[in-house]
Amino acid sequence: MDAVFLKAANPPQFKCLGATLLPLTIGHLFLLRKYCSDIFGQDEMSFGSLAVAAFICAHPQEKVEKLLARRFVRATFEVWGWLCQKRDLAAERDIFSDYLNESLDPPKLWQDLSRPLITCQSPMEMRLLVVLMNDFHYPESAALCVTVAKANALWATFGELKNKFTFEDSRTEGLFEFAERMRAEKAKREN
């Protein structure tokens, strides 16, 4: 069984900067891209971005914008920053990165190579939101509250049921590697 199903049923627990992070939802991803999009880049995350990201993920996504609009939010972040001064910033960055990586890890799938490969350039949160609304008839407000792990599990199961792909296992993993080698050899012979 793919790990995404286990994560959907029992999300891993993370604590960053003293705040317990909730399971990452699609709505959280939209808020992270809006308020601290640099956390998705290759550069080192600043303390400010890390604090905003931890704040967003420690609250239900539907309440975050109201909390950030409060009059005393700046003072709250200043006090929180002061309390976190003695924390190891590198370790806290690693914890948040692990949280994102664990939450965003998609299911391992294998697609029939006789069909054209389908690629999607849209961000994961948009893809999952559209799938939940279109295929599962979630209203937008409800879809935004679905955890990324659960949305990935639903999407993967739906795709498997429609015979669009199958889950990678030891058999298909070896077959996929063999198919890739054969494709490379064919391309080499043609050139």
C-alpha positions in Angstrom: 0.0 0.0 0.0 1.3 3.4 -0.9 2.4 5.7 2.0 -0.1 8.4 0.9 -3.0 6.3 2.1 -1.4 5.8 5.5 -0.7 9.6 5.8 -4.3 10.3 4.8 -5.5 8.2 7.7 -2.9 9.1 10.2 -1.1 12.4 9.3 2.3 12.8 10.8 2.7 15.3 13.7 5.1 18.2 13.5 6.0 21.1 15.8 7.8 24.1 14.5 8.9 27.2 16.5 6.8 25.8 19.4 3.6 25.7 17.4 1.9 22.4 16.6 1.4 22.2 12.8 -2.0 21.0 11.6 -2.1 18.5 8.7 -1.4 20.5 5.6 -4.6 21.4 3.6 -5.0 22.7 0.1 -6.1 26.0 1.6 -2.9 26.1 3.6 -0.9 25.8 0.3 -2.8 28.7 -1.2 -2.1 30.8 1.9 1.6 29.8 1.9 2.0 30.9 -1.7 0.2 34.2 -0.9 2.1 35.2 2.2 5.5 33.5 2.1 6.0 31.9 -1.3 9.8 32.0 -0.8 9.5 28.9 1.4 9.0 26.8 -1.8 12.3 28.1 -3.4 15.8 26.8 -3.2 17.0 29.7 -1.1 17.3 29.5 2.6 14.1 30.4 4.4 14.2 33.6 6.4 13.1 33.6 10.0 10.2 35.9 9.1 8.9 33.6 6.3 9.4 30.6 8.6 7.3 32.3 11.4 4.5 33.2 9.0 4.5 29.7 7.5 4.4 28.1 10.9 1.6 30.5 12.0 -0.4 29.7 8.9 0.0 25.9 9.3 -0.8 26.0 13.0 -4.3 27.4 12.4 -7.3 26.1 10.4 -6.9 27.6 7.0 -10.3 29.3 7.0 -9.3 31.4 10.1 -5.8 32.4 9.1 -6.7 35.6 7.0 -8.9 36.9 9.9 -6.1 36.3 12.4 -3.5 38.0 10.2 -5.8 41.0 9.8 -6.1 41.6 13.5 -4.8 44.8 15.0 -2.3 43.1 17.3 -0.8 40.5 14.9 2.5 42.5 14.6 2.9 42.5 18.4 2.1 38.8 18.5 4.8 38.0 15.9 7.3 40.2 17.8 6.7 38.4 21.1 6.8 35.1 19.3 10.0 36.0 17.6 11.5 37.1 21.0 10.4 33.7 22.5 12.0 31.8 19.6 15.4 33.6 19.8 17.1 30.7 21.5 15.8 28.1 19.1 18.1 26.6 16.5 16.9 28.3 13.4 18.5 25.7 11.1 16.8 22.8 12.9 13.4 24.7 12.8 13.8 25.2 9.0 14.6 21.5 8.7 11.4 20.6 10.7 9.3 22.8 8.5 10.9 21.4 5.3 10.3 17.9 6.5 6.6 18.9 7.2 6.2 20.2 3.7 8.0 17.2 2.1 6.0 14.7 4.0 2.8 16.5 3.3 3.4 17.1 -0.4 4.8 13.6 -1.2 2.6 12.4 -4.0 1.6 8.7 -4.5 4.0 6.6 -6.5 2.2 5.9 -9.8 3.1 4.1 -13.0 1.5 5.1 -16.3 1.0 2.9 -19.3 3.9 4.0 -21.6 1.9 3.0 -24.7 -0.3 6.0 -24.1 1.0 9.6 -24.4 2.4 11.0 -21.1 0.2 13.6 -19.5 2.0 16.4 -17.8 0.4 19.1 -15.7 2.2 22.4 -15.1 -0.3 23.9 -12.7 0.6 24.0 -9.0 -0.4 20.9 -6.9 -3.0 22.8 -4.9 -4.8 23.9 -8.1 -4.8 20.4 -9.5 -6.1 18.9 -6.3 -8.7 21.6 -5.8 -10.1 21.1 -9.4 -10.1 17.3 -8.9 -12.0 17.6 -5.6 -14.5 20.0 -7.0 -15.0 18.4 -10.4 -14.7 14.7 -9.8 -15.8 14.5 -6.2 -18.3 17.4 -6.2 -16.8 19.2 -3.2 -17.9 22.8 -2.8 -14.8 25.0 -2.9 -14.9 25.9 0.8 -14.9 22.2 1.7 -12.2 21.3 -0.8 -9.9 23.9 0.7 -10.1 22.1 4.1 -9.1 18.7 2.7 -5.6 17.6 3.7 -3.1 17.3 0.8 -2.5 13.6 1.7 -6.2 12.8 1.6 -6.7 14.7 -1.7 -3.7 12.9 -3.2 -5.1 9.5 -2.1 -8.6 10.3 -3.6 -7.0 11.5 -6.8 -4.8 8.4 -7.1 -7.6 6.0 -6.3 -9.9 7.7 -8.8 -7.2 7.6 -11.5 -6.6 3.9 -10.8 -10.3 3.2 -11.0 -10.5 4.9 -14.4 -7.4 2.9 -15.6 -5.3 6.0 -16.1 -2.4 4.6 -14.1 -1.6 2.0 -11.4 0.4 2.3 -8.2 4.0 1.6 -8.4 5.1 -1.6 -6.7 8.2 -3.8 -7.0 7.0 -5.3 -10.2 6.1 -2.0 -12.0 9.2 -0.3 -10.7 11.5 -2.8 -12.4 9.3 -2.7 -15.5 9.4 1.1 -15.6 13.2 1.2 -15.3 13.5 -1.4 -18.1 11.2 0.6 -20.3 13.3 3.7 -19.7 16.5 1.9 -20.6 14.8 0.5 -23.8 13.6 4.0 -24.8 17.1 5.4 -24.2 18.7 2.7 -26.3 16.2 3.2 -29.1 16.9 7.0 -29.1 20.6 6.3 -29.2 20.2 4.0 -32.2 18.1 6.5 -34.1 20.7 9.3 -33.6 
